[in-house]
Each structure stands twice: as C-alpha cells, then as structure tokens.
Amino acid sequence: MVNRLACYKHPVNLPGETTVAIIGGGFAGVATAWALARAGIDDVVVLEREREIGRYASGRGAGIGRQLADDDDTTALTVRGAAVLRDELAAAWTPCGGVLSFDDASRAETYIARARRFGVAVERLDRDAVITRWPAARTLEVATGLWVPSDGVIDVRALLAIYASRARIALDAPVLGIASGPRGARLGTPRGELTARIVVDAAGAWAGRLTGGDPLATFKRHLAVLELAVPGAAYWWHLGRGEVYARRDAGGVLASPCDETLGSPDDLHADPRGLAELRAFVGDFATAPVVREWACVRSFTADRKMRLGRDAERPWLVWAAGLGGHGATASAAVGEIVARAVGEALTA
C-alpha cells in the first residue's frame, strides 16, 4: 500500500486552526475531503490515527462494485458512487459486470424491481447461465440469477490514493478528546490541539466514541485468495441462505464466505474458521491452494443505514459513518452528501 499511496501529502503539521477537521482516513474521510476540495472548500485537515490511510476496513475489502444492495437507501448511494467511478474515477474502476445468484427466485424479483427503480439494467439468468459464467456455483442451490453489465471491480488502493491526492492528511494523529468551543470544537491530538469550525466524524468502527451518539456494531469478515482459474472477468455474488462472493484476482480467485462475527474494531486477525467456512460452502474452493488470507471489519448502525449528515444537536458535527461494507462503491456519493452537509453547516 505504501507505494500506491505515496502521492498523498504527509506528514502535515497541524495548523492550530482549520475550517474542517475530518476524523479518519478511510473511504468516508478521504472521499469527503475530495468532495470538499471540488466544492472549493480546501481548508480541511484529515486526522488519521495510523501511519497510512485505509488501514482497517477501507484498505482490506474485496473492491466489488456491486450497485444493487439489499435496500433502497444503500442502493441509491452505490448506484451514484458507481456512476462517478465509471466517469471521473475510472482509473480505479474495471468494468466487468457482475453475476448475482439466488436460491430463492422471489428474492431475485425484489432485486429486479429495485434495479428498475434505480435505472440499473439487468438480465435474467437461468441456473445454467450462472454456472457458465461461474462454474463454482454448480455446487450451490441456484434457482436463478441476474447479470448486471454496468457493475465492476475497484482497485481500492488506487481509489484511496485519488481521494487522498486532494487532501491534507496528518498521519499518526489520533484524536484523544473533543470539546465544544464558541466557534466549533477543539480536538486534542499528540501532535497538538486543532480548532475546527466543523468536525466530520468519519472514524469508521470508532465513530461516535469521541463525538457521542449511538455506538456502531463491528463485525469481522474473512477473505482469501485461492489458486483457481476463472473463466471470465465478472464477479459473482450468491445471495441465499448462505452467502459468498468471488472475483478474479492476480493470484487466482479472491473470495469470502460473507461471515459476520461480532468483534472489536481493530481485530484483523484471520481466524481458521473463516477459511473453513468458505471451503465448506463452495465445493470448488474446498481444495484450492491458498495464496493468502486475511480479515477486515465492517461497521453498522442499529438499522444498518449509513449515518450521513449534520448532527441534530451539535452544529459543529457532521457524520460520515456506518458504511457497512459498501464504502468503496458508495464512497463518491458519501463524500458528496457529507460535503453538502458541511457547506450547509458553514453557512447556517
């Protein structure tokens, strides 16, 4: 990651005062900084606790650009985010299409209706057509499928670098405390105090710990790259009683059993049961050699909807939290929404 992210500006000496302070250098934080810069608001500092951005969820995901999510609110963000990725952020996007498979045909109908509402073109696939595109699906109960030609895959490190190229980022700058002030808030860090008119809480799984608000639930998910051939470039996501996703990777196939284990935000240790679950679920993955395996974390609000926008009680606070695993695809849309909220807060 270091080489791919060498273009962002660091280290940044804390100026003592800034218009906007963003807590967190993951997708929510750097995409917001990027969107603010495009809107002409460039007096912004991103405070990142680690020595690199995207250390946790943002830099460890699969980068699957799936537009049709499980609900309309998230789909609105992923569809808009994918549109920006295909256009302005194309350097981080590979158009390849996606295959969604279902063991329940009625669930597929729900997705077809959602696709119509959001203008996403889809094509129905029967079981044989799904297996032709992804032979590994033959070991699962597949009743039907959908082909989404406008989906793709995302180079998450390249995308982080693009966003960060427009940002002032202070690394090794964890926020230790926040206090309301007469013109915003004061943030304490080991590198000094920073006063900001607006604070964006984009701290990922840690969001709300310093600024208050309902805590987020954090879940661990396992991923692995398996030495296995893939017939095409499209990704595959099975949505059923069991769930799995897979896409082509330089080492073969990058796959995940879509597991959820409630845990701590900084637990990135890969547990043996994650790979075992993947191998047990998909027959073709059972004996494929493992190139590498790892874990990432995803954070959710209680209703699993992203927490974006101005805080109801504190005029200096704007939220960019609870992206729930859709951060890469939705990031451009998240940045736009949060940047608009920051602009509204500055003029209120």
PyMOL commands that set and color helices and strands:
alter all, ss='L'
color gray80, all
select helices_A, chain A and resi 27-38+57-60+72-87+90-92+105-118+127-133+135-139+156-164+204-206+272-281+283-285+327-347
alter helices_A, ss='H'
color red, helices_A
select strands_A, chain A and resi 17-23+44-47+64-65+93-95+98-102+123-125+144-148+152-154+169-170+177-181+184-189+192-201+217-226+235-239+243-249+252-256+261-262+290-300+307-310+317-321
alter strands_A, ss='S'
color yellow, strands_A
deselect
rebuild
show_as cartoon
